Amino acid sequence: MQTLAVLGMGLTSILVQIIALRQLLTAFSGNELDIGITLAVWLLTVGLGSFIVHRFRSRHAFGLSFLAVGLLCQTTALVISLIHPIFGLGIGETAPLLTTLFSTLLALGPVCLAIGAQFPLSVAHLDGNASRAYGLEALGAFAGGVLFTFVLSGRMDTFVLATVISAVNVVIAVLLFGKKRLVWLLVLPILLSFGVERIRENAPESDLELVQRVESRYGEISVFEAQDQLNVYSSGRFEFSYPDAQAEELKAHVPASLLEAPERVLLIGGSPAVAREFLKYPALSVDFLELDATMIDVSFSLLSKDDRQVLADRRLKILSQDGRRFIKSTASRYDLVVLNLPEPATANLNRFYTVEFFREAKGALQKHGVLALTLPASHGLIGRPLQAADGAVYRSLKTVFANVAVSSEEYGGMYASEGPLDTSPDIPALRFSQRRVATLFFHPLLFRDIFDPLKVNTVRTRLETAGAINRDRRPVAYLYNLMLWTDTYGGKALNWIFGLGDREIFSLFIAALLISGALFWKKRQATYFTLFTNGYATMAFSLIVLLAYQTAYGYVYERIGLLFALFMAGSAAGAYISKLMHDHLRLLQLVDIACLLLFLAAPLFFHEEVLYYLLMCLCGMLGGAQYAAVNRFAEGKKRGELAGRLYALDLSGSVIGAILTALFFVPLLGIGNAVLSLMLIKGSSFVLLLTLGHEKN
């Protein structure tokens, strides 16, 4: 029974973690930096729970921990869903950094304390065998991640799943108690589900009326109504409004008028009503591209009867594919590619605004084809984050295309081509007039304002001096979000950090590393330092892989369960492999070397999707092997007593790794330099281990 309980512990805890991560991504508008914050809070509170109970002795304690997790699972999902009304945030509003941290701690703290308590209690139930407990928990977590990704994701509502997880934990608790009369406890998850539903129904509502909410594999899709207009959100971030004829006409007719005779258009994402405008040109065919089939269904269900009839045109093709993957593989050549997407405020969106994507889009264009995109319109003074983001996109376009034109700031348009781009107002105005396209708001005279020479020169001058080049490995989206937090809610400390260059950051990091290494060496606790760096490096590296995966493919929301499952499977394999080697000090040294080699080779893995999964598995394997080796390196009689302390030490390294990587290293230094920092960490651990010789510390 103990073995099954530990497996169940791993399975249910990973499911709680996955649904919490997905819910919090939605609560904080799809900002992937919140993955690091969530993991840091999760690990911090789990480690605290582990430390608190590591000396606790009670034969019913293990069963009580399952009962606690069961009773807290549903309330965790409830609190996350109420973050916006609790903290007075509007739909799609950016949460302050401190609010993000506090609300995440508020939501996850109680259930994570209970989950953290389970590990040392499981070790006690397995006669002090921490490695076996670690391996069984990892196997359970692997099963949970696979189950979620391939069976539950997109098929089961979050709160229904939370109720099922709660019931499973209560069943395990009853079995551990060994008292059949306690079977009545199974009623508690059902009662809790009714209570949660009642609270959700009576929760304070926003000014917008919720029309529809659907959880797809790629994110939660919500539709709100305000003043006869429907507003569509994906993972908490605004996508588009419908009907919005003015915006729809601008996005279609301005870029179409820059071409003499456009025939083929690729429209990526956003409102399908923009495709309606392109279909007003008799010669045009339109491919509409959207990754999420559920988003396509929701978007088309909102259209008026007249628009649905227009979009039934055979010239329109609806393609449910990832935009970047389609652009890379298509043999078609388009006259016009339109990014009908929000601004690059997340890595999922930013991947369509990088140098790498612009090169791919250039390959899908005809010789004189045009790539068109629209960034948020700015009126008057432009904020520092917006200026940096817009400038990065503009400079990235200039890196790829021979000609880049911009509109005046009120319209936010950028247009790129290898051919000439004449934006003298009279030329596109004449083309549009000659085509005799029927519109509600758009008029040829608008071109005088859209491409007013004085306004255009002002915008171009500002953009040319702002922002770095936006690349896949150094996405401007992360820095954009940090600067937005700082400008709106931050303080002097964050502004000072964001002003540091690469050399200053690395100098501070190396100094901190040398000081901490010296302290551990002085106390003859080199293996403790190795365990700390093990937690730091494996968590930081897995987070880097997650963020790199999101940058490359854009659907980490769907695959996060599988990625975590493979990490945990690797951890279980690593813990098992460590049993085969009796020289545990040598194993620790070999794992440090293997980590260095893995980090060094990591960029070679960032080219194929399957290799990301392999990276997660290898990272977990090295982490599991090193954790198990440190446990065995401890003196036998103290091994059980040290289990909770060592687990907490490993988790504390993971917490710091998650925070520093998500909030500083990746946004400020980029993915490549973030990996380099991990090589420095494991290199220092290896050097410290060499000082031990074959002594046991």
N, C-alpha and C positions, 0 to 999 in steps of 0.2 A: 504493500500500500504506500509505503514511504516513497518508493521509486515513482509510482504513478502520480503521487502528489507533487513531487518536484518537477516532473514533466508538465503537469497541469499548471504549475506556478509559472514556468517559462512561457507556455502557450498563452495563458490569459494576460500575463503582464505585457507581452509584445503586442497583443491586440489592443489593450488599453492605450499603450504608447502610440500605436498607429492612428487610432481614431482621435486621440488628443492632438497629435501633430496635424492631422488633416483639418480638424475643427479650428485649431489655432491659426493655421495658414489662412483660412477663410475669415476668421475674426480680424486678422491684421492685413487684410487686402492682398493676400498672396505674396507678401514680402518674404522671400526665402531666407533672409537673415534671421527670421524668427525661428527657423529650424534649429539654428545654433543656440538661441536663447531657450527654446523649449527643452532641448537636450541637456543644456547646462542646468536648468532648474530641476529637470527630472533626475539627473545624476546627483545633484547636490542633496536633494531631499531623500532620494533612495539611500545615498551614503549615510546621511544622518540617521535614518531609520535603522540601518544596519549597525551603526555604531552604538545607538541607544540600547539595543537589545542584545548585544554580543555577549553580555554576561547574565542575561536573564534566564532563569531556569524554571520551567513549568511544563509538565507533560502535556498540557492542553494549549500551550502557547502557539504551536504551529497551526493547529486548527483554528484558533482565534484570529490568526493573521489572515487566513483565507476568508473567514467571516467578515473581517474588516474590509478587505478588498472588495468583496461582494457587495457590501452595503454602501461603499463609497464610489463605486464605478459609475453608477447612474447619476449621482450628484455631480461628479466631475464633468460629465457631458453637459449637464444642465447649466452649471456655472459658466462654462466656456460659451455656451449659446447665449448667455445673458450679459456677456462682457460689455457689449455696446450700450444697452440701456443702463447697466449699473454705473458705468463711467461717463454717461451722457454723450456718447459718441454717435454721430450721425452715420447713416448708411454710406459705406465707402470712405469715411473720414479716416485720415491717418492718425493712429494712436501715438501719443508721446512715448518716448523710450522708457521713461520711468513707469508709465501706466502699463506698457507692454510687459515689463519685468514683474511688476507687482501683481497684475491680473493673472499672469502665467503662474506665479507662485501661489496665489490664492486658489486657483483652479486645481493645480496638480499637487500641491503640498500634502494634503491629507492622504490621498490614495498612494502617493509615492512613499510616504513614511511607512505605510502598511506593507507595500511591496518590498521596501528595503529591509524591513524586519524579517521577511521570509527567508532570505538567504542564510544568515547565521543560524536561524532555527532549523533550516533544512540540513545544514551541516551537522548540527547536534543529533538530528534524527538518523543521519547516515554514519553515526559513530565517529564524528570528527573528520570525515573524508571530504575536505573542501573541493578537491579536484573532481571527485565524482559528482558532487552537487553542482559544480560549475558546468560540467559537461552535460548533465541531464537537463539543467535549466536551459542551456544553449540549444539542445535538441528540441525541447518543447517550444522554444522561441522560433526555431527554424520552421517547425510544423505550423505554428500560428501565422508566420509571415506568408508562407506558401498558401495556406488556407484562405487568408484574406485576399491575396492578390488574384488568385485564380477562381475562387468560389464566391466570396462575400462582396468584394469591391463592386459598387454600382448596382448591387442586387438587394442589399439589405440596408434599411434605414439605420442611421447611427444610433438612435435611441433604442431601437429594437435589438441591435447588436449589443449595446451596453447592458440591456436586460438579460440577454442570453449569457454574457460573460459573468454577470452577477449571479445568475442561477448556478452556473458551473462551479464557481467558487464556493457557494453555499453548500452544494452537494459534496465537494471535497472536504469541507469543514465538518460536515455531519459524519462522513466516513472516518475521518481522523479522530473525532470524539468517540466513535464506537458505541453510540447510544441511539437506538432506533427511535426513541421517543422524541428526539430532536428534529425529526423529519418535518415538523411543522414550520421550521425555519425557512423552508422553501417557499412559503407564502410571502416572505418579506420582499423578494425582488418584484413580485407581481404588484404588491401594494405600493412599492416605491415607484413603479412605472406609472401607475395611476396618479400618484402625487406629482411626479415630474411633469406629466402631461397637463395637469391642472395649472401648475405654476407657469408653464410655457404659454398656455392660453391666456392667462391673466397678466402676463408680463407687459411692462410699458411699451407702447407702440411708437414708432417713429412717425414723422409727418407723412411718410409715404405708405400707401396701402399695399400690403403683400398680396400679389395676384397668384404667384406660382413659385414653388421651390422644389427643385429636383436635384438629387445627388447623382452625378454621373461618375464614371471612372476617373475623369480628369479634374473634377472640382464640383463644388456646389453651385448650381445655377439658380439665381433668384430674379424674379421679375416684380417690380414695384410700379404702382400707378400714381401719378401726380398730375393734376390739371390736364386730364385727357391725354397724357403721354405715358407710354410704357418705358421703363428704364430697366435695362438688363445688366445684371452683375454676374461675374464669374469669379468664384473664390473670394468674394467680398470686394472685388475691384470692378469699377464701372466699365462696361463694354460699349454700349450704344443706347440711344433712345429711338423710339418709334411711336408715331410718325415724326420725322424731323426733316421735312422736305428741304429746308434751307441747307443743312449740313450735307444731306444726300446729294443735292445738286452741285454743291461746291466740290465735293470729293470726286465727282464724275466729270463734270463739264470743263473744269479748269485744266486738268491734265490732258483730256481728249483734244482740247483746242490747241495744245502745243504741238500736235502732230498733223501733218498734211492729210494723211489718209489712214487712220487707224483701222485695223481689221480684226485683230485678235487681242483680247484683254484677259489678264489674270488678276482676279480680285481675291486678296488674301484676308480672310476673317471679317469680323464686324457685321454690320447690318446688311442683310441680303437686299434691302431696299435700294442700296447703291447700285446693285446690278440692274435694277429696273431702269435707272437713268441711262446706263450704257446701252440697254436694249432699245432705246429710242432712236439709235443710229442704225439705219437699215442694214449696213454692211458689216456691222460688228457681231462677233461671237464672243461669249464670255464664259470663262471657267471660274467658278466660285469655290474657293478652297477653305475648308474648316476642319481641324483635327477631330473635334468632338462631335460625333453623330448626334448625341443628345442635344447639344447646342443648336445644331441644324434644325432638329425637330421643334425645339422650343421657339427658335427665331421665326420659322415659317408659320408656326401656329399663331403668332401675334399679328401677322399681316392681314390687311383688309382683303375682302373678296376680290376687289379690282386688282390689287397688287399680286395676289396669288395667280390670277388669270394671266397677268403680264409675265410672271416668272415661270409660267408653264411653257414658255417659248422654247422651241427645240434648239435654239442657238445657245441656251444656257445649260451648262453642265455643272452639277453639284458633286464635288469631290470631297470625301471624308478622308483626308490625309494630312500628315504633318507638312507644313509649308516648306520647311527647309529640306526635308527629305524629297519632297516632290520637285522642288527647284533643282536639286542636284541630279535627279534621275530622269527628268523629262527630256524627251527629244523635241518637244514643241519649241517654237520660237515666237515670242509675243511682241507685239508693237508697244504694248503698255502693261506694266506690272504695277498694281496699286496696293500699297500696304494700308488696308482699312482697319488699322489696329490702334489701341491706345498708346500712350507714350511709353518709353522703355523704363518703367519704374520698377519692374521685376526682372529677374533673369529670364523667365519664361518669355517675356515680351522683348527684352533687350537683345535676344539672339537674332531678332529680325532687323537690328540696327547696327550690326557690327561690320567691320571690314570684310570678314570672311563671308557673311551673308551677301553683302553687296557684290562681291566677286561672283558668287554663285548666281545671283540675280542677273548680273551682266551676261553670264553665259546663256541665260534663258531668253535674252532679248534679241530682237532683230538688230541689224547694224546701227540703225538710227532710232532704236526703240528708247522708251522713256521709263524710268523708275520713279514713281510718285509716292510721297508720304506726307503726312500731316502731323505736326506736333502741336501741343496745346497753344492756343492763341494767347498772346500777352498784350496787355494794354498798359501803356506807360512804363513804369520801372519794372524791370524783370528781376526776379529773385536769383540769388547766387546758385542754388542747386539747378534751377531750370536753365539758367544760362550755361552752366557747365555741361548739362546733359545735351542741350540743343547744339552747343558748340562741338561736342564730341561727335555727334551724328553728322554734322556738316563737314567737319574735317575728315571723317571716315569716308564720306561720299567723295570728297575731293581726292582722297588717296586712290580711289578705284576708277572714277569716271573722269573723262576729259573735260566735261562741262557740267556745272552744277548751278542751278538757278534757285532763287528763293523768292517768296512773296513778301509783301509787307507784313509787319508783325501781327496784325489782327487776324490773319488767315493761317499763319503757321506752315505754309507749304514749302516743300523742298522737292526739286525735280532734277534728275540726273540722267545724262545720256552721253554716249560716245560721239553722237552726231551734234550738229549745231542746235542750240536752244535759243530761239529769238523770243524774248518776253517783252518786246516793245508792245505796249497795250493794244495798239491798233491791229496788229497781226492776229493774235488769238481772237480778238473781238470780231474781226471780219470772217474768220473761219466759222465761228459759232453762228453768226448771223446767216451765213450762206447755207448752213445745214438745216436751218428752220426747225430746230428742236423745241418742242413745247415744254415750258417750265412754269412753275408757280412763282418762284422768287428770283431765279437767276436771270440776269440781263446782261447783254454785251457791255453796257456802260460800266459794269462792276470791274472789268479788267483795268480800267484807269486807276482804280484804287488798289486792286490786288497787286499790280505790277508798277505802281507809281515809282519812278526812278529814284526820287529822293528817299522815300521810305525803304525801298529795296536796298539801296547803298548803305543806309544806316544799319539795317539788319545784318547785311553781309559783313560789314566792318566789325560789328560786335561779335559775330559768330567766329570769325577768323582768329580772334585773339582769346577765345574761351574754350576750355575743355581739352582733354587729352584724346588721343585716338581710341576709339571704342573697339575692343577686340574680344573674342570669345574667352580668352584666358585672363583678360583683365576687364571685366564688364563694368561699364559706367553705372549700371543700375544700382549696384551695391553702394558705391560711393554717393550716388544721387540720394538714396534713402538715408544714409548717415548724415549727409549735409542738410537734408530736409529736417531730420530730427533736431540737428544742432541749431539751425537757423530759427526754427519755430519754438523749440522747447529746451534746447541744450544750454550748456554753460561754457565758461572759459576753458575748463580742462579739456573738453572734447574738441573745442576749436583749436586748442594748442596741439593736440595729438594729430588732428587732420592736417595741420600745417607742416608736419614733419616730413622730411624726405626719406627715401629708402635707406640711406646710410645711417641717418639718425635713429630710425626705428630698429635696424639691425644692431646698432651699437648698444642701445638700451637693452635689447633682448639678450645679446651675448653677455652683457654685464650681469643681468639677473640670473642667467644660466650658470655663470662661473661662481657667483655667490652661493646659489642654492647647492650646486655640486660640492663646493668646498665645505659647506655645513654638514652635508650627509657624510662626506669622507672623514671629516674630523670626528664624527660620532661613530665611525666604523659601521655605517649603515648603507653601504653601497647598494646592496640588493633592494633596500627600501627606495632608494633613488631610482633604481632601474624600474621598480614597480610603478612609481609615480610617473616616470617618463613613458612607461608602457601605456598607462591610461591616457596620458596627454596625447601621445603620438597616434595611437590607434583611433581615438575619438576624433582628433583633428583631421587625420587622413581620411577617415570614412566620411566626415563632413565635407571635405574638399571633393571627394569622389561624388557625393550627392549633388553638390553645387555645380561641378563640372558636367555631370549627367544632365542636370536641368538646363544648363547652357547649350549642350549639344542636342538634346532631344525634346526638352520642354514638357515632359509629362512625369516628373518625379512624384507628383501627387498620386498618380496611379501606381507607380512601381516602388514606392518607398517601402511597402511591406516586403516585397521580394528582395530588395537590396539589404534590408535589415535581416531578413531570414538567412541570406547567404553569409552575412557577417557572423551571425550566431552559429550557423553550421560550421563555419571555419573555426570559430572559438571552441566548439565541441571537439572537432578533429584535432586542434592544437593541444587541448587538454589531454586527449587520449595519447597523442604522439609523445608527449612529455614523459609518459609512463615508461616508454621504451628505452629511455636514456637515463642511466644511473648517475652520471656526473652532471648534477644540476647546474653547477657553476659554469661548466663548459656549454651547457645548453643555453643558459642566459646569454653568454657571449655570442654564440652562433646566431641566436635570434636577433640580437642587436645588429650583427653583420647583415643578416637577411633583410631586416628593416631598411638598412641603408641602401641595399641593392634594389629593393622594391621601390623605395622613394625615388631613387635615381632613374629607374626605368619607367616610372609612372607616365611621363608624357607620351611614351610609345603606346600606351594602352588607351589613350584618349582619342581613338580613331574608329573603333568598332564598338557597337552597343554591348555585345557579349563580353568584351574585355572589361567593361565597368563592373559587371557581375563577378568576374574572376578577381578583380582587384579587391572588391569587398570581401570575398571569401578568403583570399590570401591575407588580407589585413586582420580579419578575425582569427585566422589560424595562428598567426604570429603572436597576436595578443593573448589568445588562450594558452598557447604553449608557455609564454613567459610568465603569465599569471600562475599557472599550475606549478612551474619550476620554482618560483619564489616561495610558494606554499610548502613545497617539499624541501626546500633549502632550510626552512625554519626547523628548529629542533623538534623531534617527534612529540615529545610530551607537551610542548606548547602549541602544537599545530592547531588543535581545536580552539584554544583560547585566542589565538591570533587571527582566526579566520575572519571575524568581523572587522578587526582593525586593518588587516591587509586589504580586505574588500573595500573598506572606506578609503584607504590610501589610494588604491587604484582608481576609484570613482572620483576622488578629489582632483587627481591629475586629469581625468576626463572632463570634469567641469571647467577647469581653467583652459584646457585645450579647446573646448567648444566655444567659450566666450571669446578668447583671444583670436581664434581663427575666424569666427563669424563676424565679429564686430571690428576687427582691426586688420589682421593679416591679409585676408582675401580682398576686402574692399580697398585697402591702401596699397598693398604690394602686388596683388594679382595672384593667381593660382600657382604659377611657377615659383615665385619667391616664397609663398606660403609652404610649399613642399620643401624648399631649401631650408626653411627654419626647422622643419622636422628632422632633417638630416643632421643639423647641428645638435639637436636634442639627443638623438639616439647615438650620435658620435661621442658626446660627452658621457653618456651612460656606459658605453663600451670601454672608454678610457678608464673610468672609475672602477669597472669590474676587473680590469687588468691589474689594478693595484692590490686586489685581494689574493692573487696567486691561487692557491688551493685551500686557503683558510675559510672557515665558516664564520661569518660575522654575526 
